[in-house]
């Protein structure tokens, strides 16, 4: 959002709004290779996948035999702070058109002695609610349990095997424009609800180079099958309606190797000196070195999201030895995706990892990747909770519901034990750390506020070797009260530059209020810089002359709440509320 002009005209009104609440205080942003909350506190997303919205049933699997609250209670109690929900574009389009697809394999039991997921049933008690209503209810339940969520577009069409399709367009009438429009619609619908904090734009774009236009590639072109170009356009469109959302971008399958001059995408492969370098589907980010994702709004919301698997899924060449962390880095990880984190380019979230507990090579690979993610603060969502993933199995072995006792979930305890070490938790007391500032994560969990108020400085977490840190907390009850002056300035415009004529109580100014980083725009990065300067003044305070430091001019620009009283968290919150459309202009007085 770019603004030009003078200080706004304000009438004599009194306006009151909540500065923060459970719907708007948990948005995250990127700086370097890590993610932070609005106060500049570091966070770690450690979660799991729960598929079903992407399938023909249009609903998370097992809700026909398990109660959603029971499942989410156990998910929170087990320390999972975020869920990745695969979904299809076709399903979102049906919501957008006002004709939500029906759910399958789910029926409402009319027997009062068997009450399961009663809030998913219509008023008649006999028919299930539609798929959009159930999605909304699931998001509400996640919020109540202190769990965050993001969706991933698993396929264009609703298809239990839709992940096998290469591209984000070309099925069920889904074009690139329809794909973007549907995501923008959902982002706009949820822009005031920080339960749904991000959008994984497409699961595993893939295809081999010789397939040409039928395969996803990553380069500097504007070709429709260029994933980097499409993802950038989609990111920009989403951020236009919700500048707070995280945008997760996966990789492709193959990239050009540069083996010979004149090699081109779509050419036949060679038996030796191949023009292509392969990877897991969605795992190849070699093209991002020269063509990174840089939306017009900046990169503060971009998260790269590779997928990585072990030999139980496919016997890749890098497993053809007594592999170690170092050989995996040398042979595959580093140049394919790990450099992004290691070189502090952007945060990463391994959107899918996991597999069978074979007691051998696959389990060895899972342990090596888990430990690497912990050591290097890489976010992740394990594949998967579901029992019905054929090539990996799930964290759950079985689920069943019985009246009176509720849902019984049998966890695969050895797999969970391996996974559990990579969940965000306090270093000594082992309390799971949630991403909600107010709501604790399960019976052995704490809220983000609680962690930074009571644990971060004393014991730290299982990141960075237990390094302790200080942080700021958010007061959910703190109101913003803004009272305007009765002397409202008048504004005239000449040659597209607004000039303000004021009373003697005002000073003439062309200041761009809200532009704390002095880049000529008002966007989320301004609120972020204000919070960073307050949380870490030595690093971000009044020094330097670039957008990474707060300058005197930037401080004056950012002083938008109760203008003239100095910077505070209220200024950052006011900018965010302005971006969300809750304030029509800045400053507010």
Phi, psi and omega in degrees: 000122181246133180240140171229141178137188187263182175301144187286160174273128181236135178275183182271088181225163173241128183232133179235136178213156174286128180294317178216152174206182184291354178260352189218008185250005186248011180295149185241162176213164183256145168216119186060228184263012185231162180251146184224155173275184185293342178267003182083014176275136180288142178230163179224120180270113182228106189214203184210163178266144173224101187268165180149321176295340178276347188264178180296339179283340177058033182201148177305133182295147178088356176289354173277346181224012180211145179277132185300318180295321177298317180297312183292327175299314180291323177301314179293315181299330180274002171090012178278114187264356178206145178242132171266118181255103172299144183208163178254150174298321180306319181292315180296321178300321179297324176293314183300326181276357180079016178229069186301135177299145179287157177270150179244164179055031179215126179224152179271124182278125182276357179281114182296346179274001179226081186258103180231130178050048184297332180283358173268359183257147179292173184299333179287349178074003186247327184247145179287153172293168183282172187296325179291320177298320180292321175300313180299319178296319178298320178295320178297319180292320176303316179302315182296331181266003179076022182254134174268167183215154163216155180257155170232135176285100187280334180192158176296317184256159176285107192203124181296343175241022185296339180296343180286343182282140189294316200243174181269359180221164173108002178228148174053034179074012182274118172258174176301319180295319179296318177303313180293313183300321182291321178291321177297318179300314180292320179296323178291320179300323185253017186293340179254017180229106184278015169291314178270092191266353184199169184224112173274110197293327179196129177287125169045060170303133186205192186121147182268150185312315181298344177286348176061238185293345180274358182242147177284132177235171179225104178208196184263012184276174173252021177296147184298328180272008174279106185298322181298318180292314181296317181295323179294315178300316182293318178301315180298319182293319178294315182293337175296327181262334176217093182290354182267345187291142170281139178247113180261127184239121178274172179268195177243191180265311183237151174229165178288139184271340186073021185296320181221146176298136179094353175299146183216156179294128181105349180287156177298151177285162174243149180294327176234157179053051186300143174287353186238148172244129185264171180196178169297153172306130179075006186256351191262112179244023180299326180289343183287344176298313182268336183227070180289163176280112182227084177294162182298336181280356184100180188253012185292346181247006185269129176232126176276139189227081176287159169248143181215136182226171182255186186292345178288339176274315176198139183278078180292160185297330182288355174263002185277040180195177174283079191289150177229176175304317183292319179291325177296320177296314183292319187273336187210301193305307193298303185287341183274318180209330189292337180300331183298317176284314186297327182263013173060036181280314183195163173289157174233149173227114177287102188291332177217128169204156182145189180152186183282147176273089186265355183070008184226231191294321181293319178295324176298315179297316179301319180294318180295315180293317178305311183293324178295319179295320179295312183297329187246016175051055177259126179290159183197155170227117185290142173256110003204179172286319186305147175279342192258039170260112190297321187266359179227336193069185184228174172289334174263138173264326179196157177223143177204148183244138176223130181303133178097324180250347178080206185274133172254121178249123174265111179276149169281091191298319177298320179292317178298321180300319177295314182293322189300330179296338180263014173270143183292124182206157179295149192293321186254313185277347175068030178275131180288138186256121179274175180254358176269135183291334184248324188268124179291151181268091175073184187288335178247023183244170180227161176279168178296319175302314182299318180300310184285339177276327193232350185233327189300318183277343184260315182234346181066198181231186181279021173255152174054037177065026180081019179301131180274157181204162174256161180203172179251148179250166182249130177269109185291343184263355187287118180269156169257124174243121182240128181237121182277162177276160180279343180269091183272131179286158174255154186232133172238154184236132177226129179050045176065008176248122183279136176240134185258129171255124188239169172285179180295345180277351182245157176249130180301136185201143170252022183300137175269093183294136183101342184277073185291331181263006172057040178257009178084007181224158172247113181209187185298330182298334177290316177297320180298315182297320178299313180296321179294320180293328178283322182283327184219073185296332180296325183270323189241003186284201187288080178204165177069182184220020180241182187288354179271352180234151176275125178259173178298317178297317178298322178296318178293320178297320185282349182279082190249346180252117186063049190317125179108356183258011178088162183287143174208176177300334180296329178293316178297319179294322179296320178297317179296319179293327175296316180295330178277357178087008180278336169246137182277338184202166176233148359281169170252136185235000000 
